[in-house]
Amino acid sequence: MKICHLSTVHLYNDVRVFKKECISLANAGHDVSFVVPHLGDESLQGVNIIAITRNMAKFSRVFIQPFKLLKRALKVKPDVFHFHDFELWPIAIILRMLGYKVVADVHEDVPAQLRQRSWVPKYLKLPLSSIAAFIENNLSRFMAGVIVADTTLKARFEQYNRNTIDICNYPLLYELPEPTTKSKFSVLSVGGVFDERCADLIIKASKQLEDVSFSIGGGIASSYQDLSWQTDNCRYLGRLSFEQVQVEYSNADIIIVMFSDAPNHRDIKSNRFFESMYASKAVLVSAMPNWVDFVDRYQCGIAVDLSSSQALIEAITQLKEDKQSTTEMGRRGREAVLNAFSWNSEELKLNSFYSAI
């Protein structure tokens, strides 16, 4: 089968889109292309990368980039188009009108995201969220199938499209690099420097734990870009490649995968969370019900109250002082991934989904 993935937002080597879905489908014998912002066309690990120019301005993302992508995508002439961005729903309908099969891949709860975005005026949050839900719910009826990242999204979309399947963000199984020698207990977050990823709590905690080394990797909010918050024991790593993230996992003693208490964060769909478990690290998560239930069930970390940085300080101190317990949490987390939460199971579901289209 000839399959063409589409995105104007993701990177060409995005973990979910490229490293998991595209490569898995190519390994299964499909002819796979990926139209995506990149420097130029190339073939990577059996996948044809078809480049468009990148422009992240909001107006261009919504009104210009999708049609640049459409122009290049139509030249592929695949059996199935598979798109990954909310902005591409109109393109999906155009492709359906042209007679193509189209698969929607919904990574996030977009209506919930809009209710928590700081750049959306308060009086517009609910109307925009409702419009987004209306678009997704109703246009999904016309898709050949819908892939979602968690069971909550599955419950919503299967009301409109029977061929809905959850392909969760479970980690690829790979060999981690050897850790380097370090003098301080080290804490890692690779969720970026954003308050919705609890950067404010992490930075406050670092100021009270001067004998602990904190590293934060990923994107960065404009309010943090002057880097004035950095100290001797709290540093910004910048944006990291997949390979660089694995190095940081190896060198960390514990990993923070925390989110603010917002609608889009209450279900567990974080790739970083399961990757941290696979890396045999104790994980600190936010004390929201689904997250609390998970770490309690698998005894792989600590759920931290979000009301102040003190709870985070206490959790880090507990894990620093009880290294045997910390090691055991890491062991149990890795065991859980190997038994139930690896990409191997999701790859089988993805291939079965395509076999049935």
Secondary structure as the mmCIF struct_conf table of DSSP 4:
data_model
#
loop_
_struct_conf.conf_type_id
_struct_conf.id
_struct_conf.beg_label_comp_id
_struct_conf.beg_label_asym_id
_struct_conf.beg_label_seq_id
_struct_conf.end_label_comp_id
_struct_conf.end_label_asym_id
_struct_conf.end_label_seq_id
STRN STRN1 LYS A 2 LEU A 6
BEND BEND1 THR A 8 HIS A 10
TURN_TY1_P TURN_TY1_P1 TYR A 12 ASN A 13
HELX_RH_PI_P HELX_RH_PI_P1 VAL A 15 CYS A 22
HELX_RH_AL_P HELX_RH_AL_P1 ILE A 23 ASN A 27
TURN_TY1_P TURN_TY1_P2 ALA A 28 GLY A 29
STRN STRN2 ASP A 31 PRO A 37
BEND BEND2 LEU A 39 GLY A 40
STRN STRN3 GLU A 42 LEU A 44
TURN_TY1_P TURN_TY1_P3 GLN A 45 GLY A 46
STRN STRN4 VAL A 47 ILE A 52
HELX_RH_AL_P HELX_RH_AL_P2 LYS A 58 PHE A 63
TURN_TY1_P TURN_TY1_P4 ILE A 64 ILE A 64
HELX_RH_AL_P HELX_RH_AL_P3 GLN A 65 LEU A 74
TURN_TY1_P TURN_TY1_P5 LYS A 75 VAL A 76
BEND BEND3 ASP A 79 ASP A 79
STRN STRN5 VAL A 80 PHE A 83
HELX_RH_3T_P HELX_RH_3T_P1 PHE A 86 LEU A 88
HELX_RH_AL_P HELX_RH_AL_P4 TRP A 89 MET A 97
TURN_TY1_P TURN_TY1_P6 LEU A 98 GLY A 99
STRN STRN6 LYS A 101 VAL A 106
BEND BEND4 GLU A 108 GLU A 108
HELX_RH_AL_P HELX_RH_AL_P5 VAL A 110 GLN A 116
TURN_TY1_P TURN_TY1_P7 SER A 118 TRP A 119
BEND BEND5 VAL A 120 VAL A 120
HELX_RH_AL_P HELX_RH_AL_P6 LYS A 122 LEU A 139
HELX_RH_3T_P HELX_RH_3T_P2 SER A 140 PHE A 142
BEND BEND6 MET A 143 ALA A 144
STRN STRN7 GLY A 145 VAL A 148
BEND BEND7 ALA A 149 ASP A 150
HELX_RH_AL_P HELX_RH_AL_P7 THR A 151 PHE A 157
TURN_TY1_P TURN_TY1_P8 GLU A 158 TYR A 160
BEND BEND8 ARG A 162 ASN A 163
STRN STRN8 THR A 164 ASP A 166
HELX_LH_PP_P HELX_LH_PP_P1 TYR A 170 LEU A 173
HELX_LH_PP_P HELX_LH_PP_P2 GLU A 175 THR A 181
BEND BEND9 SER A 183 LYS A 184
STRN STRN9 PHE A 185 SER A 189
BEND BEND10 GLY A 191 GLY A 191
STRN STRN10 VAL A 193 VAL A 193
HELX_RH_3T_P HELX_RH_3T_P3 ASP A 195 ARG A 197
TURN_TY1_P TURN_TY1_P9 CYS A 198 CYS A 198
HELX_RH_AL_P HELX_RH_AL_P8 ALA A 199 GLN A 208
TURN_TY1_P TURN_TY1_P10 GLU A 210 ASP A 211
STRN STRN11 VAL A 212 GLY A 217
BEND BEND11 GLY A 218 GLY A 218
STRN STRN12 ILE A 220 ILE A 220
HELX_RH_3T_P HELX_RH_3T_P4 SER A 222 TYR A 224
TURN_TY1_P TURN_TY1_P11 GLN A 225 ASP A 226
TURN_TY1_P TURN_TY1_P12 SER A 228 TRP A 229
STRN STRN13 THR A 231 THR A 231
TURN_TY1_P TURN_TY1_P13 ASP A 232 ASN A 233
STRN STRN14 CYS A 234 GLY A 238
BEND BEND12 ARG A 239 ARG A 239
HELX_RH_AL_P HELX_RH_AL_P9 PHE A 242 ASN A 251
BEND BEND13 ASP A 253 ASP A 253
STRN STRN15 ILE A 254 VAL A 257
BEND BEND14 ASP A 261 ASP A 261
HELX_RH_3T_P HELX_RH_3T_P5 PRO A 263 HIS A 265
BEND BEND15 ARG A 266 ASP A 267
HELX_RH_AL_P HELX_RH_AL_P10 ASN A 271 TYR A 278
TURN_TY1_P TURN_TY1_P14 ALA A 279 SER A 280
STRN STRN16 ALA A 282 SER A 286
HELX_RH_AL_P HELX_RH_AL_P11 PRO A 289 TYR A 298
TURN_TY1_P TURN_TY1_P15 GLN A 299 GLN A 299
STRN STRN17 GLY A 301 VAL A 304
BEND BEND16 LEU A 306 SER A 307
HELX_RH_AL_P HELX_RH_AL_P12 SER A 309 GLU A 321
HELX_RH_AL_P HELX_RH_AL_P13 LYS A 323 ALA A 340
BEND BEND17 SER A 342 SER A 342
HELX_RH_AL_P HELX_RH_AL_P14 TRP A 343 ALA A 356
#
